Amino acid sequence: MTTATRQEVLSLYRSIFRLSRKWQAASGQMEDTMEEKHYMLNEARTLFRKNKNLTDTDLIKQCIDECKARIEIGLHYQIPYPRPIHLPPMGLTPLRGRGLRTQEKLRKLSKPVYLKSHDEVS
């Protein structure tokens, strides 16, 4: 990991902690706010610790992009949880390849950047 990449990762990590300190739940209730803050901190710790030994620059760049996307989505929609995607069953497959394997492969390829690590941690 280069020095610039390391500084960018640490900057993202600090920004998540700063964001969690100022976070207010959309419902305005203190219990929801505390639960969402706790989720944000645990999710950040888990994902950063999981990825701390990455050496591939492309993989590191993907993780950085995912982190930035999740921060922006959280700020925009006022929810810290990843937004689920809703795809109709068999909606992605071409007409002649309507097999289950094809469907699973296309679903995996169509997963948004902000959900790449969500299934691995959950």
Backbone as JSON Lines, residues from 0, in Angstrom:
{"i":0,"aa":"M","n":[0.85,-1.17,0.0],"ca":[0.0,0.0,0.0],"c":[0.9,1.23,0.0]}
{"i":1,"aa":"T","n":[0.59,2.14,-0.88],"ca":[1.39,3.36,-0.96],"c":[1.01,4.31,0.18]}
{"i":2,"aa":"T","n":[1.83,5.3,0.39],"ca":[1.58,6.26,1.47],"c":[0.3,7.04,1.21]}
{"i":3,"aa":"A","n":[0.07,7.41,-0.05],"ca":[-1.13,8.17,-0.4],"c":[-2.39,7.33,-0.16]}
{"i":4,"aa":"T","n":[-2.33,6.06,-0.53],"ca":[-3.47,5.17,-0.33],"c":[-3.72,4.98,1.16]}
{"i":5,"aa":"R","n":[-2.66,4.78,1.9],"ca":[-2.78,4.6,3.35],"c":[-3.42,5.82,4.0]}
{"i":6,"aa":"Q","n":[-2.99,7.02,3.58],"ca":[-3.57,8.24,4.14],"c":[-5.04,8.38,3.75]}
{"i":7,"aa":"E","n":[-5.38,7.98,2.53],"ca":[-6.77,8.05,2.11],"c":[-7.63,7.1,2.92]}
{"i":8,"aa":"V","n":[-7.15,5.89,3.16],"ca":[-7.89,4.91,3.95],"c":[-8.07,5.41,5.38]}
{"i":9,"aa":"L","n":[-7.01,5.92,5.98],"ca":[-7.11,6.44,7.35],"c":[-8.03,7.65,7.42]}
{"i":10,"aa":"S","n":[-8.01,8.46,6.4],"ca":[-8.91,9.62,6.35],"c":[-10.37,9.17,6.29]}
{"i":11,"aa":"L","n":[-10.65,8.15,5.49],"ca":[-12.01,7.61,5.42],"c":[-12.43,7.04,6.77]}
{"i":12,"aa":"Y","n":[-11.53,6.32,7.41],"ca":[-11.82,5.72,8.71],"c":[-12.16,6.79,9.75]}
{"i":13,"aa":"R","n":[-11.35,7.85,9.77],"ca":[-11.62,8.95,10.7],"c":[-12.93,9.67,10.36]}
{"i":14,"aa":"S","n":[-13.21,9.83,9.07],"ca":[-14.45,10.53,8.69],"c":[-15.68,9.73,9.1]}
{"i":15,"aa":"I","n":[-15.58,8.41,9.06],"ca":[-16.71,7.58,9.52],"c":[-16.93,7.78,11.01]}
{"i":16,"aa":"F","n":[-15.86,7.83,11.79],"ca":[-16.0,8.04,13.22],"c":[-16.52,9.44,13.53]}
{"i":17,"aa":"R","n":[-16.08,10.44,12.78],"ca":[-16.62,11.79,12.96],"c":[-18.1,11.83,12.61]}
{"i":18,"aa":"L","n":[-18.45,11.17,11.53],"ca":[-19.85,11.13,11.1],"c":[-20.72,10.45,12.15]}
{"i":19,"aa":"S","n":[-20.22,9.39,12.75],"ca":[-21.02,8.69,13.75],"c":[-21.23,9.54,15.01]}
{"i":20,"aa":"R","n":[-20.27,10.4,15.32],"ca":[-20.45,11.29,16.48],"c":[-21.57,12.29,16.25]}
{"i":21,"aa":"K","n":[-21.72,12.76,15.01],"ca":[-22.73,13.78,14.7],"c":[-24.05,13.17,14.21]}
{"i":22,"aa":"W","n":[-24.12,11.85,14.08],"ca":[-25.26,11.2,13.46],"c":[-26.54,11.39,14.26]}
{"i":23,"aa":"Q","n":[-27.64,11.67,13.56],"ca":[-28.97,11.73,14.13],"c":[-29.87,10.83,13.31]}
{"i":24,"aa":"A","n":[-30.63,9.96,13.96],"ca":[-31.55,9.08,13.25],"c":[-32.66,9.9,12.62]}
{"i":25,"aa":"A","n":[-33.17,9.41,11.51],"ca":[-34.25,10.12,10.8],"c":[-35.51,10.19,11.65]}
{"i":26,"aa":"S","n":[-35.7,9.19,12.52],"ca":[-36.89,9.19,13.38],"c":[-36.78,10.21,14.5]}
{"i":27,"aa":"G","n":[-35.56,10.62,14.84],"ca":[-35.36,11.6,15.89],"c":[-35.33,10.99,17.29]}
{"i":28,"aa":"Q","n":[-35.54,9.7,17.4],"ca":[-35.54,9.06,18.72],"c":[-34.12,8.68,19.12]}
{"i":29,"aa":"M","n":[-33.83,8.83,20.4],"ca":[-32.49,8.59,20.91],"c":[-32.09,7.12,20.77]}
{"i":30,"aa":"E","n":[-33.02,6.18,20.98],"ca":[-32.71,4.75,20.87],"c":[-32.28,4.4,19.44]}
{"i":31,"aa":"D","n":[-33.0,4.94,18.47],"ca":[-32.65,4.7,17.06],"c":[-31.3,5.31,16.72]}
{"i":32,"aa":"T","n":[-31.05,6.5,17.24],"ca":[-29.78,7.17,16.98],"c":[-28.62,6.34,17.54]}
{"i":33,"aa":"M","n":[-28.76,5.87,18.76],"ca":[-27.69,5.08,19.39],"c":[-27.48,3.77,18.64]}
{"i":34,"aa":"E","n":[-28.57,3.14,18.23],"ca":[-28.47,1.87,17.49],"c":[-27.76,2.08,16.15]}
{"i":35,"aa":"E","n":[-28.1,3.16,15.45],"ca":[-27.48,3.44,14.16],"c":[-26.0,3.82,14.32]}
{"i":36,"aa":"K","n":[-25.68,4.58,15.35],"ca":[-24.27,4.93,15.61],"c":[-23.46,3.66,15.9]}
{"i":37,"aa":"H","n":[-24.04,2.79,16.72],"ca":[-23.37,1.53,17.07],"c":[-23.15,0.68,15.81]}
{"i":38,"aa":"Y","n":[-24.16,0.63,14.94],"ca":[-24.03,-0.12,13.69],"c":[-22.9,0.45,12.83]}
{"i":39,"aa":"M","n":[-22.87,1.77,12.69],"ca":[-21.85,2.4,11.86],"c":[-20.44,2.09,12.36]}
{"i":40,"aa":"L","n":[-20.24,2.21,13.65],"ca":[-18.91,1.97,14.22],"c":[-18.51,0.51,14.08]}
{"i":41,"aa":"N","n":[-19.42,-0.4,14.38],"ca":[-19.11,-1.83,14.27],"c":[-18.84,-2.23,12.83]}
{"i":42,"aa":"E","n":[-19.64,-1.72,11.91],"ca":[-19.47,-2.04,10.49],"c":[-18.11,-1.53,9.99]}
{"i":43,"aa":"A","n":[-17.77,-0.31,10.37],"ca":[-16.48,0.26,9.95],"c":[-15.32,-0.55,10.52]}
{"i":44,"aa":"R","n":[-15.38,-0.84,11.8],"ca":[-14.29,-1.62,12.41],"c":[-14.16,-2.99,11.75]}
{"i":45,"aa":"T","n":[-15.28,-3.66,11.56],"ca":[-15.25,-5.0,10.98],"c":[-14.66,-4.99,9.57]}
{"i":46,"aa":"L","n":[-15.14,-4.09,8.73],"ca":[-14.67,-4.07,7.34],"c":[-13.22,-3.61,7.23]}
{"i":47,"aa":"F","n":[-12.83,-2.61,8.02],"ca":[-11.45,-2.15,7.94],"c":[-10.49,-3.2,8.46]}
{"i":48,"aa":"R","n":[-10.87,-3.9,9.52],"ca":[-10.0,-4.96,10.04],"c":[-9.92,-6.13,9.07]}
{"i":49,"aa":"K","n":[-11.04,-6.44,8.43],"ca":[-11.07,-7.53,7.46],"c":[-10.16,-7.25,6.27]}
{"i":50,"aa":"N","n":[-10.1,-6.0,5.87],"ca":[-9.35,-5.62,4.67],"c":[-7.98,-5.02,4.96]}
{"i":51,"aa":"K","n":[-7.52,-5.07,6.18],"ca":[-6.25,-4.4,6.5],"c":[-5.03,-5.05,5.87]}
{"i":52,"aa":"N","n":[-5.13,-6.32,5.51],"ca":[-3.98,-7.02,4.93],"c":[-4.02,-7.09,3.41]}
{"i":53,"aa":"L","n":[-4.91,-6.34,2.77],"ca":[-4.98,-6.35,1.31],"c":[-3.73,-5.71,0.74]}
{"i":54,"aa":"T","n":[-3.22,-6.31,-0.35],"ca":[-2.04,-5.75,-1.01],"c":[-2.32,-5.39,-2.47]}
{"i":55,"aa":"D","n":[-3.36,-5.97,-3.05],"ca":[-3.7,-5.71,-4.44],"c":[-4.28,-4.3,-4.56]}
{"i":56,"aa":"T","n":[-3.67,-3.46,-5.38],"ca":[-4.1,-2.06,-5.49],"c":[-5.51,-1.93,-6.05]}
{"i":57,"aa":"D","n":[-5.88,-2.82,-6.98],"ca":[-7.24,-2.75,-7.54],"c":[-8.28,-3.08,-6.48]}
{"i":58,"aa":"L","n":[-8.01,-4.07,-5.65],"ca":[-8.93,-4.44,-4.57],"c":[-9.03,-3.33,-3.54]}
{"i":59,"aa":"I","n":[-7.91,-2.71,-3.23],"ca":[-7.92,-1.59,-2.28],"c":[-8.74,-0.44,-2.84]}
{"i":60,"aa":"K","n":[-8.58,-0.16,-4.12],"ca":[-9.34,0.91,-4.77],"c":[-10.84,0.61,-4.73]}
{"i":61,"aa":"Q","n":[-11.22,-0.66,-4.95],"ca":[-12.64,-1.05,-4.87],"c":[-13.18,-0.83,-3.47]}
{"i":62,"aa":"C","n":[-12.41,-1.18,-2.46],"ca":[-12.84,-0.99,-1.08],"c":[-13.0,0.49,-0.75]}
{"i":63,"aa":"I","n":[-12.08,1.31,-1.23],"ca":[-12.17,2.75,-1.01],"c":[-13.41,3.32,-1.69]}
{"i":64,"aa":"D","n":[-13.67,2.89,-2.93],"ca":[-14.86,3.35,-3.65],"c":[-16.13,2.92,-2.94]}
{"i":65,"aa":"E","n":[-16.15,1.68,-2.42],"ca":[-17.32,1.2,-1.7],"c":[-17.55,2.03,-0.44]}
{"i":66,"aa":"C","n":[-16.49,2.33,0.27],"ca":[-16.6,3.13,1.48],"c":[-17.16,4.52,1.18]}
{"i":67,"aa":"K","n":[-16.62,5.16,0.16],"ca":[-17.1,6.49,-0.22],"c":[-18.58,6.44,-0.64]}
{"i":68,"aa":"A","n":[-18.96,5.4,-1.39],"ca":[-20.34,5.27,-1.83],"c":[-21.28,5.07,-0.65]}
{"i":69,"aa":"R","n":[-20.87,4.25,0.31],"ca":[-21.73,4.01,1.47],"c":[-21.86,5.25,2.34]}
{"i":70,"aa":"I","n":[-20.79,6.04,2.45],"ca":[-20.89,7.29,3.2],"c":[-21.86,8.24,2.52]}
{"i":71,"aa":"E","n":[-21.71,8.41,1.2],"ca":[-22.58,9.32,0.46],"c":[-24.05,8.88,0.5]}
{"i":72,"aa":"I","n":[-24.29,7.6,0.35],"ca":[-25.67,7.09,0.39],"c":[-26.25,7.28,1.78]}
{"i":73,"aa":"G","n":[-25.44,7.01,2.81],"ca":[-25.92,7.2,4.18],"c":[-26.29,8.65,4.46]}
{"i":74,"aa":"L","n":[-25.46,9.56,4.0],"ca":[-25.75,10.98,4.2],"c":[-26.98,11.41,3.4]}
{"i":75,"aa":"H","n":[-27.1,10.93,2.18],"ca":[-28.21,11.34,1.34],"c":[-29.55,10.81,1.85]}
{"i":76,"aa":"Y","n":[-29.6,9.53,2.17],"ca":[-30.87,8.91,2.57],"c":[-31.1,8.92,4.08]}
{"i":77,"aa":"Q","n":[-30.12,9.39,4.84],"ca":[-30.21,9.44,6.3],"c":[-30.42,8.07,6.94]}
{"i":78,"aa":"I","n":[-29.81,7.05,6.34],"ca":[-29.81,5.71,6.94],"c":[-28.4,5.16,6.83]}
{"i":79,"aa":"P","n":[-27.88,4.55,7.89],"ca":[-26.52,4.03,7.82],"c":[-26.44,2.65,7.16]}
{"i":80,"aa":"Y","n":[-27.58,2.0,7.0],"ca":[-27.6,0.65,6.46],"c":[-27.53,0.69,4.94]}
{"i":81,"aa":"P","n":[-26.92,-0.32,4.33],"ca":[-26.89,-0.35,2.86],"c":[-28.3,-0.48,2.28]}
{"i":82,"aa":"R","n":[-28.55,0.25,1.22],"ca":[-29.85,0.17,0.57],"c":[-29.97,-1.15,-0.16]}
{"i":83,"aa":"P","n":[-31.06,-1.88,0.06],"ca":[-31.22,-3.16,-0.66],"c":[-31.56,-2.9,-2.12]}
{"i":84,"aa":"I","n":[-31.22,-3.88,-2.94],"ca":[-31.6,-3.78,-4.34],"c":[-32.77,-4.71,-4.58]}
{"i":85,"aa":"H","n":[-33.67,-4.31,-5.4],"ca":[-34.85,-5.11,-5.68],"c":[-34.86,-5.46,-7.17]}
{"i":86,"aa":"L","n":[-34.64,-6.73,-7.45],"ca":[-34.65,-7.2,-8.82],"c":[-35.73,-8.27,-8.95]}
{"i":87,"aa":"P","n":[-36.52,-8.2,-10.0],"ca":[-37.54,-9.24,-10.18],"c":[-36.88,-10.58,-10.46]}
{"i":88,"aa":"P","n":[-37.5,-11.67,-10.01],"ca":[-36.91,-12.98,-10.27],"c":[-36.81,-13.22,-11.78]}
{"i":89,"aa":"M","n":[-35.67,-13.75,-12.18],"ca":[-35.4,-14.06,-13.58],"c":[-35.47,-12.81,-14.47]}
{"i":90,"aa":"G","n":[-35.31,-11.64,-13.9],"ca":[-35.41,-10.41,-14.66],"c":[-34.15,-10.02,-15.39]}
{"i":91,"aa":"L","n":[-33.04,-10.62,-15.05],"ca":[-31.77,-10.22,-15.66],"c":[-31.32,-11.14,-16.78]}
{"i":92,"aa":"T","n":[-31.88,-12.31,-16.86],"ca":[-31.36,-13.28,-17.82],"c":[-31.87,-13.01,-19.23]}
{"i":93,"aa":"P","n":[-31.05,-13.33,-20.21],"ca":[-31.52,-13.22,-21.59],"c":[-32.58,-14.29,-21.87]}
{"i":94,"aa":"L","n":[-33.26,-14.16,-22.96],"ca":[-34.38,-15.07,-23.26],"c":[-33.97,-16.53,-23.34]}
{"i":95,"aa":"R","n":[-32.81,-16.82,-23.9],"ca":[-32.48,-18.23,-24.08],"c":[-31.61,-18.79,-22.96]}
{"i":96,"aa":"G","n":[-31.19,-18.03,-22.01],"ca":[-30.36,-18.54,-20.94],"c":[-31.04,-18.42,-19.6]}
{"i":97,"aa":"R","n":[-32.26,-18.84,-19.5],"ca":[-33.03,-18.61,-18.28],"c":[-32.77,-19.64,-17.19]}
{"i":98,"aa":"G","n":[-31.57,-20.15,-17.13],"ca":[-31.24,-21.1,-16.08],"c":[-30.9,-20.41,-14.78]}
{"i":99,"aa":"L","n":[-30.95,-21.16,-13.71],"ca":[-30.68,-20.6,-12.39],"c":[-29.24,-20.14,-12.25]}
{"i":100,"aa":"R","n":[-28.31,-20.87,-12.83],"ca":[-26.9,-20.47,-12.75],"c":[-26.66,-19.14,-13.45]}
{"i":101,"aa":"T","n":[-27.27,-18.97,-14.59],"ca":[-27.14,-17.72,-15.34],"c":[-27.71,-16.58,-14.52]}
{"i":102,"aa":"Q","n":[-28.86,-16.83,-13.89],"ca":[-29.5,-15.81,-13.07],"c":[-28.6,-15.41,-11.9]}
{"i":103,"aa":"E","n":[-28.03,-16.38,-11.22],"ca":[-27.16,-16.1,-10.08],"c":[-25.91,-15.33,-10.51]}
{"i":104,"aa":"K","n":[-25.35,-15.71,-11.65],"ca":[-24.15,-15.01,-12.16],"c":[-24.48,-13.55,-12.49]}
{"i":105,"aa":"L","n":[-25.6,-13.32,-13.15],"ca":[-25.97,-11.96,-13.52],"c":[-26.32,-11.12,-12.29]}
{"i":106,"aa":"R","n":[-26.94,-11.72,-11.29],"ca":[-27.23,-10.99,-10.05],"c":[-25.95,-10.57,-9.35]}
{"i":107,"aa":"K","n":[-24.97,-11.47,-9.36],"ca":[-23.69,-11.16,-8.73],"c":[-22.98,-10.02,-9.47]}
{"i":108,"aa":"L","n":[-23.05,-10.04,-10.8],"ca":[-22.42,-8.99,-11.59],"c":[-23.14,-7.65,-11.47]}
{"i":109,"aa":"S","n":[-24.44,-7.68,-11.2],"ca":[-25.22,-6.44,-11.15],"c":[-25.26,-5.82,-9.76]}
{"i":110,"aa":"K","n":[-24.6,-6.44,-8.79],"ca":[-24.6,-5.91,-7.43],"c":[-23.9,-4.56,-7.39]}
{"i":111,"aa":"P","n":[-24.54,-3.55,-6.79],"ca":[-23.93,-2.22,-6.73],"c":[-22.65,-2.23,-5.9]}
{"i":112,"aa":"V","n":[-21.83,-1.23,-6.12],"ca":[-20.52,-1.14,-5.47],"c":[-20.66,-1.04,-3.95]}
{"i":113,"aa":"Y","n":[-21.72,-0.42,-3.47],"ca":[-21.84,-0.22,-2.03],"c":[-22.31,-1.47,-1.29]}
{"i":114,"aa":"L","n":[-22.62,-2.54,-2.01],"ca":[-23.05,-3.79,-1.36],"c":[-22.05,-4.92,-1.52]}
{"i":115,"aa":"K","n":[-20.9,-4.66,-2.08],"ca":[-19.94,-5.74,-2.37],"c":[-19.54,-6.49,-1.11]}
{"i":116,"aa":"S","n":[-19.25,-5.82,-0.02],"ca":[-18.78,-6.51,1.18],"c":[-19.89,-6.77,2.18]}
{"i":117,"aa":"H","n":[-21.09,-6.28,1.93],"ca":[-22.17,-6.43,2.91],"c":[-22.54,-7.87,3.16]}
{"i":118,"aa":"D","n":[-22.64,-8.68,2.12],"ca":[-23.01,-10.08,2.3],"c":[-21.9,-10.89,2.96]}
{"i":119,"aa":"E","n":[-20.66,-10.5,2.78],"ca":[-19.55,-11.21,3.38],"c":[-19.52,-11.02,4.9]}
{"i":120,"aa":"V","n":[-19.92,-9.84,5.37],"ca":[-19.85,-9.53,6.79],"c":[-21.11,-9.99,7.51]}
{"i":121,"aa":"S","n":[-22.26,-9.81,6.9],"ca":[-23.55,-10.13,7.54],"c":[-23.72,-11.58,7.81]}
